[in-house]
Each structure stands twice: as C-alpha cells, then as structure tokens.
Amino acid sequence: MNILNILDEIEKVDGEIYERLNPRRKAMRDFYNIGKKISLAALPLAMGSMFNKAYGQTNPSTVTDVLNFALALEYLEYNYYNRALSVATATYIPTGAPRAAITTIRDHERAHVDLLKGALQITGADGYVYNDFDFTAGGGFADVDTNYQTFLKVALAFEDTGVRAYKGQAPILKGNAVLTTALQIHSVEARHASHIRQMVAANVTGASALKPWIAYTATGNDTGVTAVDAVYAGEQNTTQAGIQITGINGTATTQSHAAESFDEFLTGSDVKKIANLFIKTGKKLS
C-alpha cells in the first residue's frame, strides 16, 4: 500500500487535504515514515483516524443552532421588506424599478426562510412575525416607515450583517452538507447589499453616495449612520492573514484599496447583538 500515492490522488480533488490535517505539509510526509514502521493490518486504522480528523462532521446540535440563528436573520429581513411593501406609499418606496427591486429581494428572503425551515424540519407558522420586531431600533430610526433613504440605509445594514454573519458561521459548518446551502444564501445576500448600495447612491448626490462595495473609512462604516457602526466593525482592516496589504511587496496599494479588497466576518455573538437591536423583548436571540 503506497500511502503517498493515495494522498496524491486525494490531493487532486481536495487541494487542502494537508491543511485539513496539519498546517504543515511536512506532517503528512512524516505519516508516510510512520506507516513503514507499523503493520499492514494496523495501517487502515491509522488512515481511518487521519481522515476522520480531516473530514469529521460538525456536531449536529451545533449545526442546528447555526441554522436557527440564520433563520432568525432571514425572518428579520423578510418581515422588514414585506411590511414596507404592504404599507408604503408611492413616495416612500418609489414605483417602478425601486419597488420592483425591493419586491424581488423580499421574495428571495422568503425563499431563504422556507429553505431553512425545511432544513430544520420546521412546519407550521413562522417563528417570527412583524410584531416581533421594532425596526426603529428603539427610536434610533424613527422615520424608517416614512423616509425612503432611512429605509434603504437600514436595509443595507441588514444585508451587510447577513453577508458577514454567513461568512462567520462557515467554519462551524465545515464538513457538513448544509455549508453549501449557507454559501448559496451568502452570495445572494452580498448581491442584495450591492444593489441596495446602488439604490442609495441613486437617491443622493455628492460624496455621500455609496459605492457598490464597502468603501474605506476610519471606522469601516461608509453609510454615514453611526447607529449601525457595529455592522461594519473591522471593515477598515488592512491586515489579512497576518500580512499588511498596504504597500505589499513594494506596490502602490493604498490603505483604501487594501481595506476594500477584503470583507471581514462577524462572530455569532456580534450578529446577535446587532439583530437584537430590532427584535422585541421575549423573542431576542440568546
């Protein structure tokens, strides 16, 4: 049995096999030397233990917690858009392309809710309805139901939170089939965020217009709404994987380009704090 040949074949379909087992590729070469010292009968057990370490499944209860957490965020987004479309006048959410875009995003969020409910084998009524939320965040966005620009800024905060939330939970779902589903939702949330940013930009003029991506600022928050600073915490970072990107290898990479080229993740606890600003007592995430 040639262990290295086996590993070489696996590496063709999983280029990260060595990193899954040990960040140093030398570790697997060492395993080959160990293999020469143990009996052929014991080798399958050693290989089995090794692959269990590399591809072992995430604890099912932890996966359920993550899915429930993601579902609560999708409920928040769906109810936010659905309520606005139900009560908004033409001067609140303009007719035509803006209203059509919000309707499409609302429908996407509903699909996300239904998919996650299915994954969790939840049937029956939704776990959250509109009355479970306070989209003014305790009065911080008092005109969210009447001011189109405020509505868009809060929507953007929700979408940017969702993007960073799914990214932060990916390591927990590693090795589980639902990771694929989470990543599919994650990319759509990113497209929502980009489109809403463009809607904000189309509704204002001058320096306050947003880019389709998160632009560099000292706080990471380019929306101009300080109440959502927590959503953008760390987005001003210019260091990735321990490497300072600004001026890397003597290039002219600027601070803004270094920060804007990478998105950060949010931890589950951080996301819950943000979401709980809009969730009423008794239904808050814990």
C-alpha contacts under 8 A as a table, 3 or more apart, distances in Angstrom:
res1	aa1	res2	aa2	distance
2	N	5	N	5.42
2	N	6	I	6.56
3	I	6	I	5.13
3	I	7	L	6.24
3	I	32	Y	6.30
3	I	35	G	7.77
4	L	7	L	5.01
4	L	8	D	5.96
4	L	29	R	7.88
4	L	32	Y	6.84
5	N	8	D	5.01
5	N	9	E	6.27
6	I	9	E	5.24
6	I	10	I	6.37
7	L	10	I	5.00
7	L	11	E	6.02
8	D	11	E	5.04
8	D	12	K	6.56
9	E	12	K	5.34
9	E	13	V	7.37
10	I	13	V	5.61
10	I	14	D	5.95
10	I	15	G	7.91
10	I	17	I	7.42
11	E	14	D	4.74
11	E	15	G	4.81
11	E	16	E	7.19
11	E	17	I	6.16
12	K	15	G	6.28
14	D	17	I	5.68
15	G	18	Y	7.72
16	E	19	E	5.21
16	E	20	R	6.12
17	I	20	R	5.15
17	I	21	L	6.60
17	I	54	A	7.26
18	Y	21	L	5.30
18	Y	22	N	5.94
18	Y	23	P	6.78
18	Y	24	R	7.26
18	Y	25	R	5.57
18	Y	27	A	7.92
18	Y	28	M	6.78
19	E	22	N	5.01
19	E	23	P	4.53
19	E	24	R	6.92
19	E	25	R	7.10
20	R	23	P	7.24
20	R	53	K	7.96
20	R	54	A	5.12
20	R	55	Y	7.87
21	L	50	M	7.43
21	L	53	K	6.72
21	L	54	A	5.33
22	N	25	R	6.86
22	N	27	A	6.41
22	N	28	M	7.99
24	R	27	A	5.79
25	R	28	M	5.89
25	R	29	R	7.11
26	K	29	R	5.11
26	K	30	D	6.20
27	A	30	D	5.08
27	A	31	F	6.36
28	M	31	F	4.86
28	M	32	Y	6.64
29	R	32	Y	5.23
29	R	33	N	6.88
30	D	33	N	5.19
30	D	34	I	6.41
31	F	34	I	4.97
31	F	35	G	6.11
32	Y	35	G	4.96
32	Y	36	K	6.64
33	N	36	K	5.38
33	N	37	K	7.00
34	I	37	K	5.26
34	I	38	I	6.72
35	G	38	I	5.49
35	G	39	S	7.86
35	G	43	L	6.67
36	K	39	S	7.84
38	I	42	A	6.56
38	I	43	L	6.79
39	S	42	A	5.28
39	S	43	L	6.39
40	L	43	L	5.18
40	L	44	P	7.65
41	A	44	P	6.70
42	A	45	L	5.49
42	A	46	A	6.50
43	L	46	A	5.07
43	L	47	M	6.15
44	P	47	M	5.01
44	P	48	G	5.95
45	L	48	G	4.99
45	L	49	S	6.18
46	A	49	S	5.23
46	A	50	M	6.24
47	M	50	M	4.99
47	M	51	F	6.24
48	G	51	F	5.28
48	G	52	N	6.06
49	S	52	N	5.10
49	S	53	K	6.33
50	M	53	K	5.26
50	M	54	A	6.47
51	F	54	A	4.83
51	F	55	Y	5.86
51	F	56	G	7.51
52	N	55	Y	5.31
52	N	56	G	4.78
53	K	56	G	5.58
55	Y	175	G	5.84
56	G	175	G	6.46
57	Q	60	P	7.96
57	Q	174	K	7.66
57	Q	175	G	5.23
57	Q	176	N	5.79
58	T	62	T	7.17
58	T	63	V	6.83
58	T	172	I	6.88
58	T	173	L	6.28
58	T	174	K	6.80
58	T	175	G	6.36
58	T	176	N	6.23
59	N	62	T	5.32
59	N	63	V	6.44
60	P	63	V	5.02
60	P	64	T	6.24
61	S	64	T	5.05
61	S	65	D	6.29
62	T	65	D	5.05
62	T	66	V	6.33
62	T	172	I	7.72
63	V	66	V	5.11
63	V	67	L	6.22
63	V	172	I	7.34
63	V	173	L	6.38
64	T	67	L	5.09
64	T	68	N	6.11
64	T	120	L	7.06
65	D	68	N	5.20
65	D	69	F	6.12
66	V	69	F	5.01
66	V	70	A	6.13
66	V	169	Q	7.07
67	L	70	A	5.00
67	L	71	L	6.01
67	L	116	L	6.72
67	L	120	L	7.25
68	N	71	L	4.95
68	N	72	A	6.29
68	N	116	L	7.93
68	N	120	L	7.71
69	F	72	A	5.31
69	F	73	L	6.70
69	F	285	L	7.73
70	A	73	L	5.23
70	A	74	E	6.39
70	A	116	L	7.90
70	A	166	Y	7.64
71	L	74	E	5.02
71	L	75	Y	6.16
71	L	112	H	7.88
71	L	113	V	6.03
71	L	116	L	6.05
71	L	117	K	7.33
72	A	75	Y	5.06
72	A	76	L	6.28
72	A	128	Y	7.41
73	L	76	L	5.04
73	L	77	E	6.37
73	L	162	G	7.16
73	L	275	A	7.19
74	E	77	E	5.15
74	E	78	Y	5.99
74	E	109	E	5.97
74	E	110	R	7.60
74	E	112	H	6.55
74	E	113	V	5.69
75	Y	78	Y	5.17
75	Y	79	N	5.99
75	Y	109	E	7.72
75	Y	110	R	7.90
75	Y	113	V	6.41
75	Y	128	Y	6.15
75	Y	129	V	7.54
76	L	79	N	5.47
76	L	80	Y	6.13
76	L	128	Y	7.77
76	L	133	F	7.41
76	L	275	A	7.99
77	E	80	Y	5.12
77	E	81	Y	6.39
77	E	106	R	7.63
77	E	109	E	6.55
77	E	155	A	7.79
77	E	158	F	6.75
77	E	159	E	7.93
78	Y	81	Y	5.47
78	Y	82	N	5.92
78	Y	106	R	5.54
78	Y	107	D	7.73
78	Y	109	E	5.14
78	Y	110	R	5.84
78	Y	113	V	7.95
79	N	82	N	5.01
79	N	83	R	5.84
79	N	129	V	6.69
79	N	130	Y	5.44
80	Y	83	R	5.54
80	Y	84	A	6.39
80	Y	130	Y	7.45
80	Y	135	F	7.36
80	Y	155	A	7.96
81	Y	84	A	5.15
81	Y	85	L	6.21
81	Y	102	I	6.80
81	Y	103	T	7.51
81	Y	105	I	7.81
81	Y	106	R	5.41
82	N	85	L	5.25
82	N	86	S	6.17
82	N	103	T	7.91
82	N	106	R	6.20
83	R	86	S	5.01
83	R	87	V	6.30
83	R	130	Y	7.21
84	A	87	V	5.54
84	A	88	A	5.30
84	A	93	I	7.97
84	A	145	D	7.05
85	L	88	A	5.52
85	L	93	I	7.83
85	L	99	R	7.84
85	L	102	I	7.88
85	L	103	T	7.24
88	A	91	T	7.83
88	A	92	Y	5.58
88	A	93	I	6.21
88	A	145	D	7.55
88	A	146	T	7.65
89	T	92	Y	5.21
89	T	93	I	6.54
89	T	94	P	7.84
90	A	93	I	5.59
90	A	94	P	4.92
90	A	95	T	5.74
91	T	94	P	5.56
91	T	148	Y	7.87
92	Y	145	D	7.91
92	Y	146	T	5.81
92	Y	147	N	6.11
92	Y	148	Y	5.09
93	I	98	P	6.77
93	I	99	R	5.88
93	I	148	Y	5.92
94	P	97	A	7.91
94	P	98	P	5.87
94	P	99	R	5.86
95	T	98	P	6.35
95	T	99	R	5.19
95	T	100	A	7.53
96	G	99	R	5.73
96	G	100	A	6.13
97	A	100	A	5.02
97	A	101	A	6.00
98	P	101	A	5.18
98	P	102	I	6.35
98	P	199	M	7.37
99	R	102	I	5.19
99	R	103	T	6.10
100	A	103	T	5.05
100	A	104	T	6.21
101	A	104	T	5.13
101	A	105	I	6.21
102	I	105	I	5.07
102	I	106	R	6.01
103	T	106	R	5.03
103	T	107	D	6.24
104	T	107	D	5.08
104	T	108	H	6.25
105	I	108	H	4.98
105	I	109	E	6.28
105	I	192	H	6.85
106	R	109	E	5.19
106	R	110	R	6.32
107	D	110	R	5.00
107	D	111	A	6.29
108	H	111	A	5.08
108	H	112	H	6.31
109	E	112	H	4.95
109	E	113	V	6.22
110	R	113	V	5.01
110	R	114	D	6.24
111	A	114	D	5.13
111	A	115	L	6.08
112	H	115	L	5.12
112	H	116	L	6.15
112	H	185	I	7.09
113	V	116	L	5.35
113	V	117	K	6.07
114	D	117	K	5.05
114	D	118	G	6.13
115	L	118	G	5.07
115	L	119	A	6.23
116	L	119	A	4.90
116	L	120	L	6.16
117	K	120	L	5.12
117	K	121	Q	5.94
117	K	122	I	4.92
117	K	123	T	7.17
118	G	121	Q	4.76
118	G	122	I	5.96
118	G	123	T	7.64
119	A	122	I	7.73
126	D	129	V	6.74
128	Y	132	D	6.10
129	V	132	D	5.59
129	V	133	F	7.57
130	Y	133	F	5.71
131	N	134	D	7.56
132	D	279	I	6.12
132	D	280	K	5.55
132	D	283	K	6.76
133	F	278	F	5.50
133	F	279	I	4.45
133	F	280	K	5.38
134	D	137	A	5.61
134	D	138	G	6.82
134	D	277	L	7.90
134	D	278	F	4.85
134	D	279	I	5.86
134	D	280	K	6.20
135	F	138	G	7.90
135	F	141	F	7.35
135	F	144	V	7.17
135	F	278	F	5.27
135	F	279	I	7.93
136	T	139	G	4.93
136	T	140	G	5.69
136	T	141	F	4.33
136	T	142	A	5.22
136	T	143	D	7.46
136	T	144	V	6.23
136	T	278	F	7.14
137	A	140	G	5.38
137	A	141	F	6.26
137	A	277	L	5.30
137	A	278	F	4.96
138	G	141	F	7.70
138	G	277	L	7.51
138	G	278	F	7.72
139	G	142	A	4.79
140	G	227	A	7.21
141	F	144	V	5.42
141	F	150	T	7.15
142	A	145	D	7.73
143	D	146	T	5.23
143	D	147	N	5.49
143	D	150	T	6.86
144	V	147	N	5.64
144	V	148	Y	7.43
144	V	150	T	5.33
144	V	151	F	4.98
144	V	154	V	7.76
145	D	148	Y	7.94
145	D	151	F	6.92
146	T	151	F	7.86
147	N	150	T	5.36
147	N	151	F	6.17
148	Y	151	F	4.99
148	Y	152	L	6.22
149	Q	152	L	5.11
149	Q	153	K	6.22
149	Q	200	V	6.82
149	Q	203	N	7.37
150	T	153	K	5.11
150	T	154	V	6.20
151	F	154	V	5.38
151	F	155	A	6.11
152	L	155	A	4.92
152	L	156	L	6.01
152	L	196	I	6.77
152	L	199	M	7.70
152	L	200	V	6.44
153	K	156	L	5.01
153	K	157	A	6.27
153	K	200	V	7.38
153	K	223	T	7.07
153	K	225	V	7.70
154	V	157	A	4.98
154	V	158	F	6.33
155	A	158	F	5.11
155	A	159	E	6.27
155	A	196	I	7.56
156	L	159	E	5.09
156	L	160	D	5.98
156	L	193	A	5.74
156	L	196	I	6.15
156	L	197	R	6.82
157	A	160	D	5.22
157	A	161	T	5.97
157	A	228	V	6.77
157	A	231	V	6.47
158	F	161	T	5.09
158	F	162	G	6.16
159	E	162	G	4.98
159	E	163	V	6.28
159	E	189	E	5.89
159	E	190	A	7.08
159	E	192	H	6.55
159	E	193	A	5.14
160	D	163	V	5.14
160	D	164	R	6.35
160	D	189	E	7.64
160	D	190	A	7.15
160	D	193	A	5.91
160	D	231	V	7.06
161	T	164	R	5.28
161	T	165	A	5.87
161	T	231	V	5.77
161	T	266	L	7.77
161	T	271	V	6.93
162	G	165	A	4.93
162	G	166	Y	6.17
162	G	186	H	7.30
162	G	189	E	6.44
163	V	166	Y	5.62
163	V	167	K	6.40
163	V	186	H	5.57
163	V	187	S	7.51
163	V	189	E	5.69
163	V	190	A	5.64
163	V	265	F	7.98
164	R	167	K	5.08
164	R	168	G	6.14
164	R	263	D	7.72
164	R	264	E	6.52
164	R	265	F	4.45
164	R	266	L	5.23
165	A	168	G	5.09
165	A	169	Q	6.38
165	A	265	F	6.39
165	A	266	L	5.38
165	A	267	T	6.85
165	A	268	G	6.84
165	A	271	V	6.36
166	Y	169	Q	5.23
166	Y	170	A	6.28
166	Y	182	A	6.61
166	Y	183	L	7.24
166	Y	186	H	5.74
166	Y	265	F	7.96
167	K	170	A	5.40
167	K	183	L	7.97
167	K	186	H	7.25
167	K	265	F	5.46
167	K	266	L	7.43
168	G	171	P	6.99
168	G	265	F	4.83
168	G	266	L	5.33
168	G	267	T	5.51
168	G	268	G	7.03
169	Q	172	I	5.38
169	Q	173	L	6.59
169	Q	267	T	7.47
169	Q	268	G	7.16
170	A	173	L	5.15
170	A	174	K	6.16
170	A	179	L	6.52
170	A	182	A	7.60
170	A	183	L	7.81
171	P	174	K	5.03
173	L	176	N	5.45
173	L	178	V	6.98
173	L	179	L	5.35
174	K	179	L	6.40
175	G	179	L	7.55
176	N	179	L	5.79
177	A	180	T	6.11
177	A	181	T	7.66
178	V	181	T	5.08
178	V	182	A	6.25
179	L	182	A	5.00
179	L	183	L	6.14
180	T	183	L	5.19
180	T	184	Q	6.24
181	T	184	Q	5.08
181	T	185	I	6.39
182	A	185	I	5.22
182	A	186	H	6.04
183	L	186	H	4.77
183	L	187	S	6.29
184	Q	187	S	5.60
184	Q	188	V	6.69
185	I	188	V	5.26
185	I	189	E	6.24
186	H	189	E	5.17
186	H	190	A	6.35
187	S	190	A	5.04
187	S	191	R	6.44
188	V	191	R	5.03
188	V	192	H	6.23
189	E	192	H	4.95
189	E	193	A	6.22
190	A	193	A	5.09
190	A	194	S	6.27
191	R	194	S	5.09
191	R	195	H	6.14
192	H	195	H	5.21
192	H	196	I	6.12
193	A	196	I	5.24
193	A	197	R	6.13
193	A	212	P	7.95
194	S	197	R	5.11
194	S	198	Q	6.43
194	S	212	P	4.75
194	S	213	W	6.25
195	H	198	Q	5.09
195	H	199	M	6.29
195	H	212	P	6.99
196	I	199	M	4.80
196	I	200	V	6.19
197	R	200	V	5.07
197	R	201	A	6.21
197	R	210	L	5.84
197	R	211	K	6.53
197	R	212	P	5.52
197	R	213	W	7.69
198	Q	201	A	4.90
198	Q	202	A	6.09
198	Q	210	L	6.84
198	Q	211	K	6.85
198	Q	212	P	5.86
199	M	202	A	5.07
199	M	203	N	6.35
200	V	203	N	5.17
200	V	204	V	6.61
200	V	209	A	6.73
200	V	210	L	6.70
201	A	204	V	5.49
201	A	205	T	7.12
201	A	208	S	7.69
201	A	209	A	4.24
201	A	210	L	5.18
201	A	211	K	7.29
202	A	205	T	7.55
202	A	209	A	7.50
204	V	208	S	7.04
204	V	209	A	5.90
205	T	208	S	6.70
205	T	209	A	5.96
206	G	209	A	6.06
208	S	223	T	7.82
208	S	224	G	7.60
210	L	213	W	7.89
210	L	214	I	7.95
210	L	215	A	7.65
210	L	222	D	7.27
210	L	223	T	7.10
211	K	214	I	6.75
211	K	215	A	6.53
213	W	260	E	7.32
214	I	220	G	7.77
214	I	221	N	7.70
214	I	222	D	6.59
214	I	235	E	7.71
214	I	260	E	6.27
215	A	220	G	7.57
215	A	221	N	7.97
215	A	222	D	5.98
215	A	256	S	7.29
215	A	259	A	7.92
215	A	260	E	5.76
216	Y	220	G	5.99
216	Y	221	N	7.83
216	Y	222	D	7.01
216	Y	235	E	7.51
216	Y	236	Q	5.87
216	Y	255	Q	7.89
216	Y	256	S	4.96
216	Y	257	H	7.67
216	Y	259	A	6.05
216	Y	260	E	5.93
217	T	220	G	4.93
217	T	221	N	6.30
217	T	222	D	6.12
217	T	236	Q	6.25
217	T	256	S	7.73
218	A	221	N	7.84
218	A	236	Q	6.17
219	T	229	D	7.44
219	T	232	Y	7.54
219	T	233	A	6.84
219	T	234	G	7.53
219	T	235	E	7.51
219	T	236	Q	6.18
220	G	229	D	7.80
220	G	232	Y	5.33
220	G	233	A	6.00
220	G	234	G	6.17
220	G	235	E	4.44
220	G	236	Q	4.39
220	G	237	N	7.92
221	N	224	G	6.94
221	N	225	V	7.81
221	N	226	T	7.67
221	N	228	V	7.80
221	N	229	D	5.84
221	N	231	V	7.74
221	N	232	Y	5.13
221	N	233	A	7.34
221	N	235	E	7.40
223	T	226	T	7.98
225	V	228	V	6.02
225	V	229	D	7.32
226	T	229	D	5.18
227	A	230	A	7.84
228	V	231	V	5.47
228	V	232	Y	7.36
229	D	232	Y	5.51
229	D	233	A	6.28
230	A	233	A	5.16
230	A	270	D	7.89
230	A	274	I	6.98
231	V	271	V	7.96
231	V	274	I	7.02
232	Y	235	E	5.56
233	A	236	Q	7.65
234	G	237	N	5.53
234	G	264	E	6.64
235	E	259	A	6.64
235	E	260	E	7.74
235	E	263	D	6.50
235	E	264	E	6.00
236	Q	259	A	5.35
236	Q	260	E	7.75
237	N	240	Q	7.73
237	N	258	A	7.85
237	N	259	A	5.41
238	T	244	Q	6.09
238	T	245	I	5.73
238	T	246	T	6.43
238	T	255	Q	6.58
238	T	258	A	5.19
238	T	259	A	4.83
239	T	242	G	5.95
239	T	243	I	5.25
239	T	244	Q	4.35
239	T	245	I	5.73
239	T	246	T	7.93
239	T	258	A	7.93
240	Q	243	I	5.20
240	Q	244	Q	6.53
240	Q	245	I	6.91
244	Q	247	G	7.79
244	Q	248	I	6.64
245	I	248	I	5.08
245	I	253	T	7.26
245	I	258	A	5.52
246	T	252	A	7.73
246	T	253	T	5.22
246	T	254	T	5.53
246	T	255	Q	5.49
246	T	257	H	7.92
246	T	258	A	5.57
247	G	250	G	5.32
247	G	251	T	4.96
247	G	252	A	5.42
247	G	253	T	4.87
247	G	254	T	6.66
248	I	251	T	5.67
248	I	252	A	7.93
248	I	253	T	6.93
253	T	257	H	6.26
253	T	258	A	6.44
254	T	257	H	5.20
254	T	258	A	6.05
255	Q	258	A	5.13
255	Q	259	A	6.28
256	S	259	A	5.26
256	S	260	E	5.97
257	H	260	E	5.11
257	H	261	S	5.87
258	A	261	S	5.57
258	A	262	F	7.32
259	A	262	F	5.99
259	A	263	D	7.95
260	E	263	D	7.25
266	L	270	D	6.11
266	L	271	V	6.31
267	T	270	D	5.22
267	T	271	V	6.32
268	G	271	V	5.18
268	G	272	K	6.19
269	S	272	K	5.14
269	S	273	K	6.35
270	D	273	K	5.22
270	D	274	I	6.49
271	V	274	I	5.11
271	V	275	A	6.10
272	K	275	A	5.02
272	K	276	N	5.84
272	K	285	L	5.95
272	K	286	S	7.30
273	K	276	N	5.18
273	K	277	L	6.66
274	I	277	L	5.53
274	I	278	F	7.66
275	A	278	F	5.67
275	A	279	I	6.50
275	A	285	L	7.74
276	N	279	I	4.76
276	N	280	K	7.40
276	N	284	K	5.51
276	N	285	L	6.43
279	I	283	K	6.46
279	I	284	K	5.52
280	K	283	K	5.92
280	K	284	K	6.27
281	T	284	K	5.80
